[in-house]
């Protein structure tokens, strides 16, 4: 009989202990109504779909903000007008055609070829006559990049016009000297 009472007391105490633990854990998990909830005023993380269009949060814009070197797109309007007049006065020769259009640059050749095919499909749908190729560029003998560039060379004015046309179609484009 004593053994049965001992077993009963042990079972009762263990169930009581577990019920107490459950009550304590519920109080720990369910917050009080008086606790303040901290919420950010603006989103800290923003999803950006890369469709080759620039915006203020794109990597290109961030890198260009930190770039101290003068790029072709940062030339002021007066210099462009002077250059435009000089170029218009010259006859189109191979000497004037020194610029190409660059659409992307990757460290992996497979990725460059994949994007090259996607761009060719987009250009054919948009009726743009820009022939593309992948060019291997070595930088400091340490890194190799595979650039997607135009096969044809353009004068600066033609390159700028082609680039604007492509940018209006939401495709990234920069002018490079070949």
N, CA and C atoms as an extended XYZ file, in Angstrom:
534
Properties=species:S:1:pos:R:3:atomname:S:1:resname:S:1:resid:I:1 pbc="F F F"
N         0.806       -1.186        0.000 N   UNK     1
C         0.000        0.000        0.000 CA  UNK     1
C         0.853        1.255        0.000 C   UNK     1
N         1.932        1.231        0.722 N   UNK     2
C         2.818        2.390        0.811 CA  UNK     2
C         3.451        2.666       -0.553 C   UNK     2
N         3.772        1.555       -1.252 N   UNK     3
C         4.357        1.727       -2.578 CA  UNK     3
C         3.347        2.383       -3.527 C   UNK     3
N         2.094        2.017       -3.462 N   UNK     4
C         1.078        2.608       -4.323 CA  UNK     4
C         0.886        4.084       -4.018 C   UNK     4
N         0.901        4.454       -2.734 N   UNK     5
C         0.777        5.860       -2.356 CA  UNK     5
C         1.983        6.652       -2.858 C   UNK     5
N         3.175        6.052       -2.748 N   UNK     6
C         4.396        6.720       -3.219 CA  UNK     6
C         4.333        6.940       -4.734 C   UNK     6
N         3.878        5.944       -5.483 N   UNK     7
C         3.740        6.074       -6.924 CA  UNK     7
C         2.714        7.152       -7.281 C   UNK     7
N         1.592        7.150       -6.557 N   UNK     8
C         0.563        8.131       -6.812 CA  UNK     8
C         1.061        9.552       -6.543 C   UNK     8
N         1.780        9.738       -5.445 N   UNK     9
C         2.333       11.057       -5.104 CA  UNK     9
C         3.363       11.482       -6.151 C   UNK     9
N         4.208       10.563       -6.596 N   UNK    10
C         5.209       10.889       -7.633 CA  UNK    10
C         4.530       11.282       -8.941 C   UNK    10
N         3.517       10.536       -9.351 N   UNK    11
C         2.789       10.886      -10.579 CA  UNK    11
C         2.110       12.242      -10.442 C   UNK    11
N         1.470       12.486       -9.303 N   UNK    12
C         0.784       13.757       -9.081 CA  UNK    12
C         1.777       14.927       -9.117 C   UNK    12
N         2.928       14.764       -8.459 N   UNK    13
C         3.934       15.835       -8.444 CA  UNK    13
C         4.529       16.063       -9.847 C   UNK    13
N         4.796       14.981      -10.597 N   UNK    14
C         5.365       15.154      -11.933 CA  UNK    14
C         4.369       15.847      -12.866 C   UNK    14
N         3.078       15.460      -12.825 N   UNK    15
C         2.085       16.139      -13.652 CA  UNK    15
C         1.924       17.594      -13.222 C   UNK    15
N         1.942       17.851      -11.941 N   UNK    16
C         1.845       19.229      -11.435 CA  UNK    16
C         3.045       20.044      -11.909 C   UNK    16
N         4.226       19.438      -11.882 N   UNK    17
C         5.442       20.118      -12.339 CA  UNK    17
C         5.342       20.473      -13.831 C   UNK    17
N         4.895       19.515      -14.649 N   UNK    18
C         4.765       19.767      -16.078 CA  UNK    18
C         3.701       20.828      -16.382 C   UNK    18
N         2.616       20.815      -15.675 N   UNK    19
C         1.578       21.847      -15.856 CA  UNK    19
C         2.139       23.214      -15.480 C   UNK    19
N         2.919       23.279      -14.412 N   UNK    20
C         3.562       24.543      -14.019 CA  UNK    20
C         4.535       25.031      -15.087 C   UNK    20
N         5.318       24.116      -15.657 N   UNK    21
C         6.262       24.477      -16.729 CA  UNK    21
C         5.500       25.005      -17.950 C   UNK    21
N         4.375       24.380      -18.292 N   UNK    22
C         3.565       24.827      -19.435 CA  UNK    22
C         3.039       26.237      -19.188 C   UNK    22
N         2.562       26.498      -18.011 N   UNK    23
C         2.041       27.843      -17.689 CA  UNK    23
C         3.161       28.879      -17.766 C   UNK    23
N         4.317       28.559      -17.263 N   UNK    24
C         5.453       29.495      -17.316 CA  UNK    24
C         5.874       29.741      -18.769 C   UNK    24
N         5.931       28.695      -19.577 N   UNK    25
C         6.347       28.870      -20.978 CA  UNK    25
C         5.320       29.674      -21.771 C   UNK    25
N         4.032       29.508      -21.478 N   UNK    26
C         3.014       30.300      -22.175 CA  UNK    26
C         3.189       31.776      -21.839 C   UNK    26
N         3.469       32.085      -20.593 N   UNK    27
C         3.704       33.479      -20.200 CA  UNK    27
C         4.951       34.049      -20.878 C   UNK    27
N         5.941       33.202      -21.089 N   UNK    28
C         7.169       33.677      -21.738 CA  UNK    28
C         6.959       33.905      -23.235 C   UNK    28
N         6.114       33.103      -23.876 N   UNK    29
C         5.933       33.190      -25.320 CA  UNK    29
C         4.909       34.258      -25.695 C   UNK    29
N         3.803       34.350      -24.993 N   UNK    30
C         2.753       35.315      -25.314 CA  UNK    30
C         3.123       36.652      -24.674 C   UNK    30
N         3.314       37.700      -25.497 N   UNK    31
C         3.722       38.984      -24.935 CA  UNK    31
C         2.567       39.705      -24.246 C   UNK    31
N         2.939       40.603      -23.344 N   UNK    32
C         1.939       41.422      -22.670 CA  UNK    32
C         1.437       42.485      -23.632 C   UNK    32
N         0.224       42.966      -23.369 N   UNK    33
C        -0.344       44.003      -24.221 CA  UNK    33
C         0.366       45.339      -24.015 C   UNK    33
N         1.026       45.512      -22.892 N   UNK    34
C         1.681       46.774      -22.567 CA  UNK    34
C         3.070       46.911      -23.189 C   UNK    34
N         3.633       45.827      -23.724 N   UNK    35
C         4.969       45.888      -24.301 CA  UNK    35
C         4.962       46.708      -25.589 C   UNK    35
N         5.897       47.644      -25.715 N   UNK    36
C         5.947       48.414      -26.979 CA  UNK    36
C         6.554       47.555      -28.089 C   UNK    36
N         6.032       47.732      -29.292 N   UNK    37
C         6.529       46.999      -30.452 CA  UNK    37
C         7.344       47.969      -31.296 C   UNK    37
N         8.591       47.608      -31.558 N   UNK    38
C         9.474       48.452      -32.351 CA  UNK    38
C         9.364       48.038      -33.817 C   UNK    38
N         8.993       48.987      -34.674 N   UNK    39
C         8.898       48.731      -36.096 CA  UNK    39
C         9.706       49.786      -36.837 C   UNK    39
N        10.434       49.395      -37.891 N   UNK    40
C        11.207       50.385      -38.647 CA  UNK    40
C        10.278       51.327      -39.412 C   UNK    40
N        10.709       52.583      -39.526 N   UNK    41
C         9.900       53.565      -40.245 CA  UNK    41
C         9.983       53.364      -41.756 C   UNK    41
N        11.109       52.839      -42.230 N   UNK    42
C        11.257       52.571      -43.656 CA  UNK    42
C        11.868       51.190      -43.833 C   UNK    42
N        11.692       50.633      -45.002 N   UNK    43
C        12.210       49.298      -45.274 CA  UNK    43
C        13.729       49.310      -45.284 C   UNK    43
N        14.332       48.371      -44.583 N   UNK    44
C        15.777       48.273      -44.557 CA  UNK    44
C        16.300       47.449      -45.723 C   UNK    44
N        15.504       46.527      -46.211 N   UNK    45
C        15.900       45.665      -47.316 CA  UNK    45
C        14.916       45.886      -48.451 C   UNK    45
N        15.459       46.123      -49.648 N   UNK    46
C        14.607       46.357      -50.809 CA  UNK    46
C        14.947       45.347      -51.893 C   UNK    46
N        13.947       44.715      -52.451 N   UNK    47
C        14.159       43.760      -53.521 CA  UNK    47
C        14.279       44.524      -54.830 C   UNK    47
N        15.368       44.236      -55.558 N   UNK    48
C        15.596       44.896      -56.839 CA  UNK    48
C        15.725       43.819      -57.899 C   UNK    48
N        14.864       43.861      -58.892 N   UNK    49
C        14.957       42.934      -60.019 CA  UNK    49
C        15.884       43.548      -61.050 C   UNK    49
N        16.927       42.829      -61.416 N   UNK    50
C        17.891       43.346      -62.372 CA  UNK    50
C        17.398       43.076      -63.779 C   UNK    50
N        16.910       44.121      -64.419 N   UNK    51
C        16.489       44.002      -65.809 CA  UNK    51
C        17.296       44.975      -66.665 C   UNK    51
N        18.551       45.148      -66.326 N   UNK    52
C        19.486       46.001      -67.035 CA  UNK    52
C        19.046       47.454      -67.078 C   UNK    52
N        18.286       47.902      -66.104 N   UNK    53
C        17.929       49.315      -66.067 CA  UNK    53
C        18.561       49.940      -64.831 C   UNK    53
N        19.004       51.149      -64.991 N   UNK    54
C        19.652       51.836      -63.879 CA  UNK    54
C        18.615       52.501      -62.994 C   UNK    54
N        18.893       52.482      -61.725 N   UNK    55
C        18.150       53.291      -60.777 CA  UNK    55
C        19.119       53.702      -59.678 C   UNK    55
N        18.633       54.462      -58.713 N   UNK    56
C        19.563       55.020      -57.730 CA  UNK    56
C        20.193       53.955      -56.833 C   UNK    56
N        19.639       52.750      -56.792 N   UNK    57
C        20.172       51.699      -55.936 CA  UNK    57
C        20.984       50.651      -56.688 C   UNK    57
N        21.192       50.827      -57.986 N   UNK    58
C        21.922       49.812      -58.733 CA  UNK    58
C        23.416       49.895      -58.440 C   UNK    58
N        24.090       48.793      -58.657 N   UNK    59
C        25.520       48.730      -58.376 CA  UNK    59
C        26.289       49.707      -59.242 C   UNK    59
N        25.847       49.914      -60.484 N   UNK    60
C        26.542       50.830      -61.374 CA  UNK    60
C        26.509       52.256      -60.822 C   UNK    60
N        25.351       52.682      -60.315 N   UNK    61
C        25.234       54.042      -59.801 CA  UNK    61
C        26.071       54.213      -58.533 C   UNK    61
N        26.095       53.201      -57.680 N   UNK    62
C        26.874       53.282      -56.450 CA  UNK    62
C        28.359       53.359      -56.773 C   UNK    62
N        28.805       52.537      -57.733 N   UNK    63
C        30.208       52.565      -58.110 CA  UNK    63
C        30.586       53.874      -58.783 C   UNK    63
N        29.701       54.418      -59.600 N   UNK    64
C        30.005       55.659      -60.290 CA  UNK    64
C        30.028       56.832      -59.335 C   UNK    64
N        29.251       56.794      -58.241 N   UNK    65
C        29.293       57.872      -57.256 CA  UNK    65
C        30.657       57.929      -56.582 C   UNK    65
N        31.276       56.769      -56.368 N   UNK    66
C        32.564       56.716      -55.708 CA  UNK    66
C        33.728       56.882      -56.673 C   UNK    66
N        33.459       56.904      -57.953 N   UNK    67
C        34.510       56.968      -58.960 CA  UNK    67
C        34.936       58.416      -59.150 C   UNK    67
N        36.218       58.695      -58.932 N   UNK    68
C        36.722       60.047      -59.077 CA  UNK    68
C        37.164       60.338      -60.497 C   UNK    68
N        37.355       59.315      -61.324 N   UNK    69
C        37.783       59.519      -62.705 CA  UNK    69
C        36.634       60.053      -63.530 C   UNK    69
N        36.978       60.892      -64.510 N   UNK    70
C        35.961       61.449      -65.391 CA  UNK    70
C        35.611       60.416      -66.451 C   UNK    70
N        34.312       60.115      -66.606 N   UNK    71
C        33.870       59.146      -67.605 CA  UNK    71
C        33.257       59.881      -68.777 C   UNK    71
N        33.008       59.154      -69.829 N   UNK    72
C        32.458       59.757      -71.042 CA  UNK    72
C        31.093       60.371      -70.772 C   UNK    72
N        30.288       59.729      -69.923 N   UNK    73
C        28.950       60.233      -69.673 CA  UNK    73
C        28.953       61.463      -68.775 C   UNK    73
N        30.059       61.736      -68.082 N   UNK    74
C        30.126       62.884      -67.186 CA  UNK    74
C        30.705       64.124      -67.849 C   UNK    74
N        30.968       64.070      -69.126 N   UNK    75
C        31.487       65.242      -69.820 CA  UNK    75
C        30.381       66.280      -69.880 C   UNK    75
N        30.737       67.523      -69.586 N   UNK    76
C        29.691       68.546      -69.544 CA  UNK    76
C        29.152       68.861      -70.935 C   UNK    76
N        28.010       69.508      -70.966 N   UNK    77
C        27.297       69.755      -72.219 CA  UNK    77
C        28.096       70.618      -73.193 C   UNK    77
N        28.841       71.590      -72.682 N   UNK    78
C        29.604       72.457      -73.576 CA  UNK    78
C        30.662       71.667      -74.339 C   UNK    78
N        31.349       70.789      -73.663 N   UNK    79
C        32.365       69.969      -74.317 CA  UNK    79
C        31.723       69.068      -75.365 C   UNK    79
N        30.543       68.524      -75.046 N   UNK    80
C        29.850       67.675      -76.012 CA  UNK    80
C        29.460       68.457      -77.260 C   UNK    80
N        28.984       69.705      -77.082 N   UNK    81
C        28.594       70.510      -78.235 CA  UNK    81
C        29.797       70.786      -79.131 C   UNK    81
N        30.939       71.123      -78.510 N   UNK    82
C        32.151       71.390      -79.291 CA  UNK    82
C        32.574       70.136      -80.038 C   UNK    82
N        32.571       68.996      -79.347 N   UNK    83
C        32.944       67.732      -79.987 CA  UNK    83
C        31.969       67.352      -81.089 C   UNK    83
N        30.673       67.598      -80.860 N   UNK    84
C        29.676       67.294      -81.874 CA  UNK    84
C        29.921       68.091      -83.152 C   UNK    84
N        30.245       69.371      -82.998 N   UNK    85
C        30.516       70.209      -84.173 CA  UNK    85
C        31.743       69.704      -84.920 C   UNK    85
N        32.785       69.312      -84.181 N   UNK    86
C        34.000       68.806      -84.821 CA  UNK    86
C        33.729       67.503      -85.556 C   UNK    86
N        32.964       66.624      -84.938 N   UNK    87
C        32.681       65.328      -85.539 CA  UNK    87
C        31.784       65.483      -86.758 C   UNK    87
N        30.806       66.387      -86.704 N   UNK    88
C        29.908       66.583      -87.825 CA  UNK    88
C        30.652       67.128      -89.037 C   UNK    88
N        31.692       67.936      -88.798 N   UNK    89
C        32.453       68.509      -89.899 CA  UNK    89
C        33.351       67.478      -90.578 C   UNK    89
N        33.724       66.439      -89.876 N   UNK    90
C        34.610       65.426      -90.446 CA  UNK    90
C        33.804       64.393      -91.215 C   UNK    90
N        34.415       63.837      -92.223 N   UNK    91
C        33.781       62.755      -92.965 CA  UNK    91
C        33.926       61.465      -92.160 C   UNK    91
N        32.937       60.575      -92.218 N   UNK    92
C        33.050       59.321      -91.459 CA  UNK    92
C        34.149       58.439      -92.038 C   UNK    92
N        35.202       58.284      -91.270 N   UNK    93
C        36.314       57.428      -91.659 CA  UNK    93
C        36.578       56.447      -90.541 C   UNK    93
N        37.490       55.535      -90.784 N   UNK    94
C        37.846       54.562      -89.755 CA  UNK    94
C        38.505       55.225      -88.558 C   UNK    94
N        39.129       56.400      -88.760 N   UNK    95
C        39.779       57.097      -87.648 CA  UNK    95
C        38.753       57.593      -86.643 C   UNK    95
N        37.557       57.971      -87.103 N   UNK    96
C        36.518       58.476      -86.207 CA  UNK    96
C        35.799       57.345      -85.471 C   UNK    96
N        35.799       56.177      -86.051 N   UNK    97
C        35.081       55.051      -85.458 CA  UNK    97
C        35.978       54.332      -84.450 C   UNK    97
N        36.018       54.886      -83.250 N   UNK    98
C        36.894       54.329      -82.223 CA  UNK    98
C        36.128       53.829      -81.002 C   UNK    98
N        34.822       53.851      -81.040 N   UNK    99
C        34.041       53.524      -79.851 CA  UNK    99
C        33.155       52.307      -80.098 C   UNK    99
N        32.969       51.558      -79.028 N   UNK   100
C        32.069       50.398      -79.064 CA  UNK   100
C        31.081       50.535      -77.919 C   UNK   100
N        30.028       49.759      -77.988 N   UNK   101
C        29.031       49.715      -76.927 CA  UNK   101
C        29.281       48.479      -76.075 C   UNK   101
N        29.300       48.671      -74.769 N   UNK   102
C        29.460       47.539      -73.847 CA  UNK   102
C        28.161       47.368      -73.085 C   UNK   102
N        27.695       46.122      -73.013 N   UNK   103
C        26.418       45.843      -72.368 CA  UNK   103
C        26.573       45.121      -71.034 C   UNK   103
N        27.648       44.364      -70.861 N   UNK   104
C        27.856       43.651      -69.595 CA  UNK   104
C        29.293       43.165      -69.534 C   UNK   104
N        29.717       42.788      -68.329 N   UNK   105
C        31.057       42.237      -68.130 CA  UNK   105
C        30.988       41.250      -66.968 C   UNK   105
N        31.473       40.033      -67.201 N   UNK   106
C        31.410       38.989      -66.183 CA  UNK   106
C        32.759       38.291      -66.074 C   UNK   106
N        32.985       37.668      -64.934 N   UNK   107
C        34.214       36.893      -64.733 CA  UNK   107
C        34.102       35.506      -65.341 C   UNK   107
N        32.890       35.043      -65.562 N   UNK   108
C        32.684       33.703      -66.101 CA  UNK   108
C        32.249       33.793      -67.557 C   UNK   108
N        32.919       33.042      -68.404 N   UNK   109
C        32.621       33.080      -69.837 CA  UNK   109
C        31.229       32.523      -70.111 C   UNK   109
N        30.834       31.483      -69.383 N   UNK   110
C        29.513       30.873      -69.606 CA  UNK   110
C        28.394       31.882      -69.353 C   UNK   110
N        28.552       32.680      -68.297 N   UNK   111
C        27.533       33.672      -67.970 CA  UNK   111
C        27.478       34.744      -69.055 C   UNK   111
N        28.639       35.137      -69.563 N   UNK   112
C        28.682       36.124      -70.645 CA  UNK   112
C        27.983       35.595      -71.888 C   UNK   112
N        28.228       34.339      -72.227 N   UNK   113
C        27.592       33.755      -73.407 CA  UNK   113
C        26.075       33.647      -73.229 C   UNK   113
N        25.648       33.334      -72.013 N   UNK   114
C        24.217       33.232      -71.733 CA  UNK   114
C        23.536       34.594      -71.911 C   UNK   114
N        24.137       35.635      -71.329 N   UNK   115
C        23.570       36.983      -71.446 CA  UNK   115
C        23.658       37.470      -72.891 C   UNK   115
N        24.735       37.100      -73.592 N   UNK   116
C        24.881       37.459      -75.005 CA  UNK   116
C        23.701       36.925      -75.815 C   UNK   116
N        23.349       35.678      -75.602 N   UNK   117
C        22.215       35.083      -76.323 CA  UNK   117
C        20.902       35.773      -75.963 C   UNK   117
N        20.720       36.108      -74.692 N   UNK   118
C        19.505       36.803      -74.269 CA  UNK   118
C        19.415       38.182      -74.922 C   UNK   118
N        20.553       38.894      -74.974 N   UNK   119
C        20.555       40.224      -75.598 CA  UNK   119
C        20.290       40.130      -77.098 C   UNK   119
N        20.854       39.121      -77.758 N   UNK   120
C        20.608       38.956      -79.189 CA  UNK   120
C        19.119       38.735      -79.460 C   UNK   120
N        18.478       37.949      -78.615 N   UNK   121
C        17.037       37.706      -78.769 CA  UNK   121
C        16.259       39.003      -78.562 C   UNK   121
N        16.635       39.769      -77.525 N   UNK   122
C        15.945       41.037      -77.265 CA  UNK   122
C        16.132       42.002      -78.428 C   UNK   122
N        17.362       42.085      -78.951 N   UNK   123
C        17.639       43.007      -80.052 CA  UNK   123
C        16.870       42.611      -81.308 C   UNK   123
N        16.753       41.323      -81.561 N   UNK   124
C        16.006       40.898      -82.750 CA  UNK   124
C        14.525       41.232      -82.600 C   UNK   124
N        13.974       41.116      -81.398 N   UNK   125
C        12.572       41.462      -81.165 CA  UNK   125
C        12.344       42.961      -81.301 C   UNK   125
N        13.358       43.766      -80.932 N   UNK   126
C        13.231       45.220      -80.995 CA  UNK   126
C        13.695       45.792      -82.328 C   UNK   126
N        14.117       44.945      -83.234 N   UNK   127
C        14.597       45.354      -84.555 CA  UNK   127
C        15.810       46.274      -84.457 C   UNK   127
N        16.692       45.998      -83.522 N   UNK   128
C        17.945       46.744      -83.408 CA  UNK   128
C        19.028       45.969      -84.146 C   UNK   128
N        19.798       46.670      -84.940 N   UNK   129
C        20.827       45.994      -85.740 CA  UNK   129
C        22.198       46.181      -85.103 C   UNK   129
N        22.358       45.670      -83.907 N   UNK   130
C        23.641       45.734      -83.211 CA  UNK   130
C        24.161       44.305      -83.090 C   UNK   130
N        25.310       44.046      -83.712 N   UNK   131
C        25.927       42.729      -83.618 CA  UNK   131
C        26.782       42.677      -82.360 C   UNK   131
N        26.665       41.602      -81.601 N   UNK   132
C        27.364       41.481      -80.329 CA  UNK   132
C        28.404       40.378      -80.377 C   UNK   132
N        29.411       40.529      -79.518 N   UNK   133
C        30.443       39.522      -79.355 CA  UNK   133
C        30.946       39.557      -77.918 C   UNK   133
N        31.642       38.509      -77.519 N   UNK   134
C        32.255       38.446      -76.191 CA  UNK   134
C        33.755       38.643      -76.364 C   UNK   134
N        34.298       39.606      -75.636 N   UNK   135
C        35.725       39.917      -75.720 CA  UNK   135
C        36.365       39.634      -74.364 C   UNK   135
N        37.472       38.896      -74.396 N   UNK   136
C        38.200       38.566      -73.169 CA  UNK   136
C        39.157       39.714      -72.851 C   UNK   136
N        39.073       40.228      -71.617 N   UNK   137
C        39.921       41.345      -71.198 CA  UNK   137
C        40.633       40.942      -69.918 C   UNK   137
N        41.962       41.043      -69.934 N   UNK   138
C        42.755       40.728      -68.740 CA  UNK   138
C        43.117       42.034      -68.046 C   UNK   138
N        42.905       42.047      -66.738 N   UNK   139
C        43.197       43.231      -65.938 CA  UNK   139
C        44.269       42.862      -64.922 C   UNK   139
N        45.391       43.558      -64.980 N   UNK   140
C        46.511       43.364      -64.047 CA  UNK   140
C        47.020       41.927      -63.994 C   UNK   140
N        46.903       41.173      -65.042 N   UNK   141
C        47.364       39.787      -65.122 CA  UNK   141
C        46.797       38.895      -64.020 C   UNK   141
N        45.816       39.384      -63.277 N   UNK   142
C        45.232       38.592      -62.198 CA  UNK   142
C        43.795       38.202      -62.494 C   UNK   142
N        43.059       39.123      -63.085 N   UNK   143
C        41.653       38.880      -63.316 CA  UNK   143
C        41.349       38.925      -64.811 C   UNK   143
N        40.428       38.075      -65.203 N   UNK   144
C        39.976       38.046      -66.592 CA  UNK   144
C        38.477       38.284      -66.604 C   UNK   144
N        38.061       39.227      -67.446 N   UNK   145
C        36.649       39.524      -67.600 CA  UNK   145
C        36.241       39.239      -69.034 C   UNK   145
N        35.000       38.840      -69.192 N   UNK   146
C        34.445       38.575      -70.506 CA  UNK   146
C        33.357       39.614      -70.752 C   UNK   146
N        33.661       40.575      -71.630 N   UNK   147
C        32.767       41.692      -71.891 CA  UNK   147
C        31.882       41.407      -73.098 C   UNK   147
N        30.637       41.810      -72.968 N   UNK   148
C        29.707       41.730      -74.091 CA  UNK   148
C        29.707       43.100      -74.747 C   UNK   148
N        30.282       43.164      -75.957 N   UNK   149
C        30.424       44.443      -76.647 CA  UNK   149
C        29.894       44.331      -78.074 C   UNK   149
N        29.749       45.479      -78.701 N   UNK   150
C        29.307       45.491      -80.096 CA  UNK   150
C        30.477       45.123      -81.001 C   UNK   150
N        30.181       44.413      -82.067 N   UNK   151
C        31.227       44.064      -83.035 CA  UNK   151
C        31.640       45.290      -83.829 C   UNK   151
N        30.671       46.136      -84.147 N   UNK   152
C        30.934       47.316      -84.965 CA  UNK   152
C        31.517       48.432      -84.110 C   UNK   152
N        32.337       49.247      -84.763 N   UNK   153
C        32.876       50.437      -84.115 CA  UNK   153
C        32.067       51.634      -84.584 C   UNK   153
N        31.901       52.617      -83.694 N   UNK   154
C        31.094       53.780      -83.989 CA  UNK   154
C        31.892       55.047      -83.709 C   UNK   154
N        31.447       56.139      -84.323 N   UNK   155
C        31.950       57.435      -83.893 CA  UNK   155
C        31.301       57.717      -82.545 C   UNK   155
N        31.819       58.699      -81.837 N   UNK   156
C        31.270       58.969      -80.508 CA  UNK   156
C        29.794       59.336      -80.585 C   UNK   156
N        29.427       60.175      -81.561 N   UNK   157
C        28.020       60.574      -81.701 CA  UNK   157
C        27.123       59.382      -81.993 C   UNK   157
N        27.538       58.552      -82.929 N   UNK   158
C        26.726       57.372      -83.250 CA  UNK   158
C        26.642       56.424      -82.065 C   UNK   158
N        27.748       56.247      -81.366 N   UNK   159
C        27.749       55.365      -80.194 CA  UNK   159
C        26.811       55.909      -79.122 C   UNK   159
N        26.869       57.218      -78.909 N   UNK   160
C        26.002       57.837      -77.900 CA  UNK   160
C        24.538       57.682      -78.295 C   UNK   160
N        24.227       57.884      -79.560 N   UNK   161
C        22.841       57.744      -80.029 CA  UNK   161
C        22.361       56.298      -79.905 C   UNK   161
N        23.213       55.350      -80.304 N   UNK   162
C        22.847       53.936      -80.175 CA  UNK   162
C        22.626       53.560      -78.710 C   UNK   162
N        23.509       54.062      -77.844 N   UNK   163
C        23.409       53.756      -76.418 CA  UNK   163
C        22.118       54.332      -75.830 C   UNK   163
N        21.766       55.569      -76.219 N   UNK   164
C        20.516       56.167      -75.739 CA  UNK   164
C        19.318       55.350      -76.203 C   UNK   164
N        19.365       54.909      -77.454 N   UNK   165
C        18.287       54.101      -78.006 CA  UNK   165
C        18.112       52.802      -77.219 C   UNK   165
N        19.228       52.173      -76.895 N   UNK   166
C        19.192       50.916      -76.145 CA  UNK   166
C        18.739       51.156      -74.704 C   UNK   166
N        19.197       52.254      -74.105 N   UNK   167
C        18.786       52.566      -72.733 CA  UNK   167
C        17.292       52.853      -72.648 C   UNK   167
N        16.737       53.441      -73.699 N   UNK   168
C        15.293       53.674      -73.716 CA  UNK   168
C        14.515       52.368      -73.718 C   UNK   168
N        15.152       51.289      -74.123 N   UNK   169
C        14.535       49.959      -74.118 CA  UNK   169
C        14.858       49.200      -72.822 C   UNK   169
N        15.375       49.907      -71.818 N   UNK   170
C        15.708       49.343      -70.499 CA  UNK   170
C        16.816       48.294      -70.559 C   UNK   170
N        17.832       48.563      -71.365 N   UNK   171
C        18.996       47.683      -71.438 CA  UNK   171
C        20.219       48.523      -71.110 C   UNK   171
N        21.034       48.038      -70.171 N   UNK   172
C        22.257       48.747      -69.780 CA  UNK   172
C        23.194       48.905      -70.955 C   UNK   172
N        23.874       50.040      -71.009 N   UNK   173
C        24.809       50.281      -72.094 CA  UNK   173
C        25.793       51.350      -71.663 C   UNK   173
N        27.078       51.144      -71.968 N   UNK   174
C        28.072       52.184      -71.777 CA  UNK   174
C        28.928       52.260      -73.036 C   UNK   174
N        29.584       53.399      -73.202 N   UNK   175
C        30.446       53.606      -74.377 CA  UNK   175
C        31.880       53.374      -73.938 C   UNK   175
N        32.591       52.555      -74.688 N   UNK   176
C        34.005       52.309      -74.384 CA  UNK   176
C        34.835       52.614      -75.608 C   UNK   176
N        36.081       52.969      -75.367 N   UNK   177
C        37.000       53.229      -76.458 CA  UNK   177
C        37.651       51.901      -76.846 C   UNK   177
N        37.682       51.628      -78.141 N   UNK   178
C        38.235       50.330      -78.555 CA  UNK   178
C        39.678       50.459      -78.981 C   UNK   178
